Amino acid sequence: MTLPPIDVWPGDCAQLDALLAERIYQFNSRATGYFDAQSFGATQRDAAGNVLAGISGFTWGGCCFVSHLWVAEEHRGKGLGAALLNVFERNAIDKGCRIALLSSHSFQSPGFYQRMGYAPQATIDDYPVGHTDVFFAKRLSPAA
């Protein structure tokens, strides 16, 4: 049997990413019984509407994952990242999540995440080459 050719193209693959994410979610939900995935995002904007900082990720199956957290360079060190992470965690707790997960490269902000209560779980050396990716987790406490 001859398989059809595989097409490879550079650049943004937003539609393909969405399709693959949906197919994987369908499989994972059937396998686990969790059909509660929900994406989440939050931003801080200035008076002109420019994004100063943002966070995005998702909740699913009692867990939440931070996909991206970014603060504009001139606003770093002022508590904005912590505020966004706290909003993310509160949203996760409200959805019944018990654990928060994220990763950070060694040149990004692993120290920040540790100060926020995240514990390193695993590292991947040479991602990218010459650096390390650190995978973190934090147990979440239900609202009192």
C-alpha positions as CSV (number, residue, x, y, z in Angstrom):
1,M,0.0,0.0,0.0
2,T,1.4,3.4,-1.0
3,L,0.6,6.2,1.3
4,P,-0.2,9.7,0.0
5,P,2.6,12.3,0.3
6,I,2.9,14.3,3.5
7,D,2.8,18.0,3.0
8,V,5.1,20.2,5.2
9,W,4.9,24.0,5.2
10,P,6.5,26.7,7.3
11,G,4.7,29.3,9.3
12,D,1.5,29.6,11.3
13,C,-0.7,26.5,11.4
14,A,-3.5,27.9,13.5
15,Q,-6.2,25.9,11.7
16,L,-4.2,22.7,11.8
17,D,-3.4,23.3,15.5
18,A,-7.1,23.8,16.3
19,L,-8.1,20.6,14.4
20,L,-5.4,18.5,16.1
21,A,-6.2,19.9,19.5
22,E,-9.9,19.1,19.0
23,R,-9.2,15.5,17.8
24,I,-6.8,14.9,20.7
25,Y,-9.3,16.3,23.2
26,Q,-12.0,14.0,21.8
27,F,-9.8,11.0,22.3
28,N,-8.6,12.1,25.7
29,S,-12.1,12.8,26.9
30,R,-13.4,9.4,25.9
31,A,-10.4,7.7,27.5
32,T,-10.7,9.6,30.8
33,G,-14.3,10.5,31.1
34,Y,-13.5,14.2,31.5
35,F,-15.4,16.4,29.1
36,D,-14.9,19.7,30.9
37,A,-12.0,21.4,29.1
38,Q,-12.2,25.1,28.9
39,S,-9.7,27.6,27.5
40,F,-8.9,30.7,29.6
41,G,-7.2,34.0,29.1
42,A,-6.8,37.3,30.9
43,T,-5.1,40.6,30.0
44,Q,-4.1,43.8,31.6
45,R,-4.4,46.7,29.2
46,D,-3.4,50.4,29.3
47,A,-5.9,53.3,28.6
48,A,-5.2,53.0,24.9
49,G,-6.1,49.3,24.9
50,N,-2.5,48.0,24.5
51,V,-1.8,44.7,26.2
52,L,0.7,45.2,29.0
53,A,0.5,41.6,30.2
54,G,-1.5,38.4,29.6
55,I,-2.0,34.8,30.6
56,S,-3.7,32.0,28.8
57,G,-4.2,28.3,29.3
58,F,-6.9,25.8,30.0
59,T,-8.6,23.7,32.6
60,W,-9.4,20.0,32.2
61,G,-10.0,17.0,34.4
62,G,-9.3,18.8,37.7
63,C,-6.1,20.3,36.4
64,C,-5.1,23.6,34.9
65,F,-2.2,24.4,32.6
66,V,-0.7,27.8,32.0
67,S,0.2,27.9,28.3
68,H,1.6,31.4,28.2
69,L,2.3,34.2,30.7
70,W,3.9,37.4,29.5
71,V,4.5,40.9,30.9
72,A,5.8,43.8,28.9
73,E,9.4,44.4,29.9
74,E,8.8,47.9,31.3
75,H,6.1,46.5,33.6
76,R,8.1,43.5,35.0
77,G,8.9,43.3,38.7
78,K,5.8,45.3,39.7
79,G,3.5,42.4,40.7
80,L,1.6,42.2,37.4
81,G,2.7,38.6,36.7
82,A,1.8,37.5,40.2
83,A,-1.7,39.1,39.8
84,L,-2.3,37.3,36.5
85,L,-1.2,34.0,37.9
86,N,-3.4,34.5,41.0
87,V,-6.4,35.2,38.7
88,F,-5.6,32.1,36.7
89,E,-5.4,30.0,39.9
90,R,-8.6,31.4,41.2
91,N,-10.4,30.6,38.0
92,A,-9.0,27.0,38.2
93,I,-10.1,26.6,41.8
94,D,-13.6,27.8,40.9
95,K,-13.7,25.1,38.2
96,G,-12.7,22.4,40.8
97,C,-9.0,22.1,39.7
98,R,-6.6,20.6,42.3
99,I,-3.3,21.2,40.5
100,A,-1.8,23.9,38.3
101,L,0.9,23.1,35.8
102,L,3.3,25.1,33.6
103,S,6.8,25.2,32.2
104,S,9.5,27.8,32.0
105,H,12.8,27.9,30.2
106,S,15.9,28.5,32.4
107,F,16.3,32.0,30.8
108,Q,12.7,33.0,31.5
109,S,11.4,33.0,35.0
110,P,11.7,29.8,36.9
111,G,12.6,31.7,40.1
112,F,9.3,33.7,39.9
113,Y,7.3,30.5,39.6
114,Q,9.1,29.0,42.6
115,R,8.3,32.1,44.6
116,M,4.7,31.7,43.6
117,G,4.6,28.2,45.2
118,Y,5.3,26.1,42.1
119,A,7.7,23.2,42.6
120,P,10.0,21.8,39.8
121,Q,8.8,18.4,38.7
122,A,11.1,17.7,35.7
123,T,13.7,19.3,33.5
124,I,14.6,18.9,29.9
125,D,18.1,19.8,29.1
126,D,19.0,21.4,25.8
127,Y,15.5,22.8,25.1
128,P,16.6,25.0,23.4
129,V,20.2,23.8,23.1
130,G,22.3,25.3,25.9
131,H,19.3,25.9,28.1
132,T,16.8,23.9,30.2
133,D,13.0,23.7,30.3
134,V,11.6,23.3,33.8
135,F,8.2,21.7,34.3
136,F,6.4,23.0,37.5
137,A,3.3,22.0,39.5
138,K,1.4,23.6,42.4
139,R,-1.3,22.0,44.4
140,L,-4.3,24.3,44.7
141,S,-6.4,24.7,47.8
142,P,-10.2,25.0,47.5
143,A,-11.7,28.3,48.4
144,A,-12.4,28.6,52.1
